[in-house]
Amino acid sequence: MTFIRRREREMEGIREIARSYYERASDDEKKPVYEFFRKLDTNRDGKIRLFQFKNCVSPSLSSEDTFRKLDKNGDGELDFDDVLCLYYMEKKTSIARCSVCSDLLVGPYFSCKICFEKRPAYHLCCSCYRNQNLCHEHSSRYMLDHHSLIRASRDRALAAQKTQKEKEMEELHEIAKAHYRAGSPQVQALAHQFYQSMDSDGDWRINLSEFITFTREEGYTQISNPYFFKELDRDGNGTLDFSEVMTLYYIIKSGRPLCNYCGNFIPGIYFSCVECFKNPKNSFHLCGECYRSTKCTHNHNGRAQFLDNYTLLQTTRQPPALNSNRAWTTSTSNALIVPTQQKKMYIHDTYPNTYVVHHPNQPPNHSNAIVPASNANKWKIALKAFEMALSIGSISSTLCTIL
């Protein structure tokens, strides 16, 4: 009697799930349920009998035992609520069977975690597990209850996401390193000067306090937090070395976004709203997970189009801008380069007045120094000089590098 009551409680759990899905469904989503019931109700009397049940239900569920479990009041007929439970078992999920007694596992059960993602999986009902009816190639220590299996699956998914993000951050690091190596010796020297300028205590490491001070002062409040610092800290030693700071610089200058829905940094592929992309100040980006989940309701009067960053790049390719639109004007006679006041082009709004550089074909022993005309905060001076050298390098050579 206790066994029967336990099975009834297990079926009540399935009924509750099916009813919850149905009550939250829209009218369109309820139509397949009505059609399923009409398919079973061949004589249109609103009741489903055993012969009708067997003729229309899949072989895995068409047994008399399943019919009796669905027949809540035991009158030998299934009403709409009973069929609603059947619809959930038939169409919405796949109800497993015990690998020993073949009973439907509508309640708690145990599965071999090694075989869980294989076909066929190995499951045991609670009764067979208690009685140690284990006829399986793997030991009983690999048998987990279904709640633990869900947790283990979630942990695996989270671990896979973490691994993927680490891989994407490593790719950013390799890109930043490649840009640095492609730079001239002068640019590389200025990069080191910029790094040293951030190192306020002179220990050749950038700690969390120094990182937050720099990012806040430069207006990057969205990444000015310990979580982003931890993502940059590849070796997990609590500080940023030179290559990690160069990765930070590359992330800033390449415009890598944060997801506008979940707020996480996006090191890999992202999706951008085409309408918002026309105005960089109001751009709207989604990470792959948020884009797939369709949770975000961002639209423009019911219209929204998102493109991934690779496709968006192709759609925005245009011929080079005319000289009047360039951020710099050059004199071909003496290679004098004068920055124009173009707001937000660099990390800061203020620029040195004039920088003089020499022609790229000059002898290697010729001075190529870049000297700012005004004094400012230590790291701001180093940063301006570094960025100016990068901008000059993109004009005076065929190799364009961000670092």
N, C-alpha and C positions, 0 to 999 in steps of 0.2 A: 504493500500500500504506500509505503514511504517512497518507493521507486517511482510509482505512478504519479504521485503528487509532485515529485521533483521534475518529472518530464512535463507535466502540465505547466509548472512555473517557467520552465525553459521555453515552452511554446508561447507563453504569455509575453515573454521578452521579445520574441520575434514579432508577435502581433503588435506590440507597442511600437516597435521600430517602423513596421509597415504603416501603421495608422499615423505616426508622426510625419513620415514622408508624404503621405496622401494629404493630410490637412494643410501642409505648407505648400503643396503644389498649386500651380495656376490651373485655370480651366483647360488650357491646351495640354498641359502635362497630365491631366486626369483622363483625357480622352482615350489613351492606350489602355488604361485600366478598364474602362467601360467596354471597350472593344474586346479585351481579353475575356471579360465575364460573358459577353454575348456569344463569343466563340464557344465557350463551354456550355452555355444554356441553350442547347439545340431546340428544345420544345418551348422556350420563352415563358417558363412558369416561375422564373426567379430562383430556382433551386437547382443545384448541381448534384447529380447522383453518381455512384461509383462508376457505372459504365461510361457516362459522359466524361468523367474525370480521366479514366484510363485511355480513352480515345484521343484526347487533346493535349495531355500533359507529356512532357519529355520523359523518356524511359527512366532516367535517374530519380524521378519523383513520383512515378505513376503506380507505386505499390499501394496495397490496401493499408499497410501500416502508416504510410504518410497520410492517406485519406483520413484515417481514424484520428491522427494527431491534429489535423486541420479542423475536424468536425468538433467544434468546441462544446456544443450541447449534446452531442452523441445521438442525434436523431437520424443519422444515416444520410444527411443532406448538408451541402455546403451553401451558406448564404453569402451575401456580398462581402461581409467582413472576413469570413473564412477565405474567400477567393482573393481578397486583398493581401492576406498573408501569403497565399500561394504565389501571387504575382511578384511579391518581393523575393521569394525564394527562387522563382523561375527566371525572372527578368532582371532583377536589380543586383543579385549577388549569386555566388556559387556555394551552396551548402555542401560541406564535405561530409564524408562518411568515415566511421571508425574502421581502421584497417584490419581489425580483428573480428568484431561482431557485425560490421556493416551498418550499424545504426546511424541515423542522421545526427549530425553534431549541431544541434540547434542551441545548445548551451555551452558551458565551459568545456574545453578539451585540451589535450596535449599534443604537441607536434615535435618531430625531430627537426632541430634548427639547421642541421646540415642538409636535410632533404627538403626544407620548407619551400625553397624557390625552384625546386625541380619537379618534374612530372614523371611518375606519380609521387606526390608527397606522402609522408607517413604520419597518420593521426591516430590518437587513441581517445576514446571516451573516458570519462573519469572512472567509471566502473572497471574497465579493462586496465587502466593505469594502476588503480589501487590493487587489483588482483595480480599485478605483475604479468599480465598476458602480453609480453613483449616478444614478438617474433620478427626481429629486425636486425640488420647488419650493424647498426650503430648502438653504442651503449645507452643505457637509460639516462645517463647524466646529460645527454644531449636533448632530452625531452623537456620542452618548456610549455607552460600553460599559455593560452592565447593572449592574455594580457601582457605577459613577459615578452612574447613574440612581437607584439605591436611595439613595445618599448625598444626591443632590439632592432627592429626594422627602422624605427625613427632615429635611433643612435647611428645606425649605418648610413642613413640618408644625410644626417648632420655631418658625419665624418667625411662623406663624399663631397659635400658642399665646401667644407673647410679645406680639403685637399685641392679642390678645383680653384678656390680663391687663392690659396698659396701658390698654385701653379701660375695663375694669372698675374699675381704680384711679382713672381719671379720673372715673368716675361717683361713686365714693366722695368724691372731692374736691369735686365739684359739690354733693353732698348736704350735706357739712360746710359748704361756703360758704353754701348756702341757709339752713341752721340758724343760722349766725352772723348773717347779714343779718336774719333774723327776730327776733333777740334785741333787747332794749332797749339803749339807749346805755350804761346801767350795766353790763349783762352784757358788752357788747362791750369796754368799758374794762377789766373784770376779766379778760377773755380775753387782752388785750394784757399786762396785768400778769403773768398766769400765764406767758405766753411769755417775757417779760423775765426772770422769775425762773429759768427754765431756762437762760438765756443767761449763764453764769457769768463769761465774759470780756468781756461788754458789747459784742460786735461785731455785734449784731442778727442773728446767725445761730446755729443750733444745729448744732454739729459732731457727729461720730460719738461722741466721748468724752462729751459732754454728754448725748446721747441714751441711750447705754448706762448712764450713771450714773443717770439718771432712771428708766428702765424697770426696772433691777435694784433700785433702792431701793424702788420701788413694787410689786415682786413680779411683774412681767411678764417673766419670764425667757425665755419661749418666743419672744418677739419682740425680745429684747435681743441682737441680732446685726447684723453689717454687711449681711447679705442683705436683711433687712427694712428697714433704713435706706435701702438703695439703692432699694427699691420705693417708699418714701415720697418720695424725692428725684426729683421729676418732671422737673426741668430738668437733673439729672445734674451739678450743680456741687459736690457733696460736702458740702453743708450743707442744713439745713431752714429754709425761711422760715416766716412766720406761718401762711399757708394750709396748708402741709404739716404743721405741728404741730397745727392744728385738725383735719386729716384723721386724724392719729394719735389725737387725743382722741376723735373720733367712732368710730373703729374699736374703741377700748377700751370705750367706753360702750355701743355698740350690740351688743357681744358677738360681733363677727365672729370665727369660729373658725379654727383650724388643722386641716388634715386629720389624723385620727388614724392614717392608714395611711402616707402619704408625708411628713407633717410640714410640708407647704407651707401658707402662708397662703391663705385662700379669699376673694378679693375679691368674687366673684359668687355664683351659685347653689350651694348645697350640700345634702347629704342627711343627715338626722339619724335615729339609732335612736330609735324611739318609746319603747321600754322605758327606755332610758337617759335620755331627755329629762325623765322624771319626777323625776330627781334631778340638778339642774344641776351638782353637783360631779363627777358621773361621766358627763356627756354624751359622746356619741360621734358624730362627724361625719365625712363623707367628701366629698372634692371630686368633681366630675362625672366626671373621668377614672378615679379609683379605683373609683367606684361602677359605672361602665360595665364596667370590666375584670373585675369579680367576683373579684379576687384576695383581697380581705379576707374572712376567714371568721368575722367577728364575729357571734355569735348568742346567744340565751338558751335553752339546752337544745334546740337545733335549731330554735328559732323566732326569726325576726328580721323586723322591718318597718321600712323606711326611708321617710321622707317628705321631699320637698324643702321648703325653708324657707318658700315661699309657702303650700303646702298645710298645713304644720305650724302656721303662723300662724292659718289659718282654723279648724283643729280646736281651738285653744286659746282662742278668743274666748269670754269669759265676761262676765256683768254686772259692773259696778264693785264693788269690795270694800266691805264695810261699814266704818263709821268706825273700829271697833275694830281693823281690820287695816291701817289707813293708817300710813305711816311718819312722818306728821306730825300734830300736833293743833293746831288753830287756835282763836283767840278772835275771834269776829266783832265784838266791840266795839272792839278796838284793833288788830286784825290781827296780834297777837303770834303768832309761829310758833316752836314749840319742837321740835327734832329729838328723836326717840326713839332709844334705843340699839339699832339693828338691824344686826347684824354683816354686813360685806361689802356693805352697800348702796352705799357710796362707795369710792373708791380706797383710803382708809385707814379703820382701825377706830375711830379717835378722832374726836370731833366737837366743835365749839365748843359752849359751854353754851347760849347764847341768842342769837338774831338778831331784831332788831326791824325790820320793814319797814312801809311806809305803804300805805294803801289805794290801789288802782290809779287811783281817780278823783281823787286829789289833784292840785293844780296842778302843771304841768310844772317850775316853778322850785323845787319843794319838794325838800328833800334826801331821797335814797333810798339812803343809804349803808348798807353791811353791814359790821359791825365784829366780828371774832372776839374772843372773850374771853380767849384764851390765845395765847402766842407759841410758835412752832415753827420748823422749818427754813424758809428763805426761800421755796422753791417750794411747800412743803407749805401754808404760810399762803395763798399766792396761789391754789393749787389748791382748798383748802377754800372760800375765799371765792367763787371762780368757780362751784364746784359748788353751793354753797348758794344763790347767786343763780339758778342754773338751776332748782333744785328749787322755790324760791319762785315763780319765774315760771310754772311749770306749774300752781301752785295759784291764783295771784292773777289769772290771765288765761285767756282761752279759747284762746289760742295756746300749744300745748305744743311746746317745742323742746328738743332734746338739747344744743344749743350756744347 
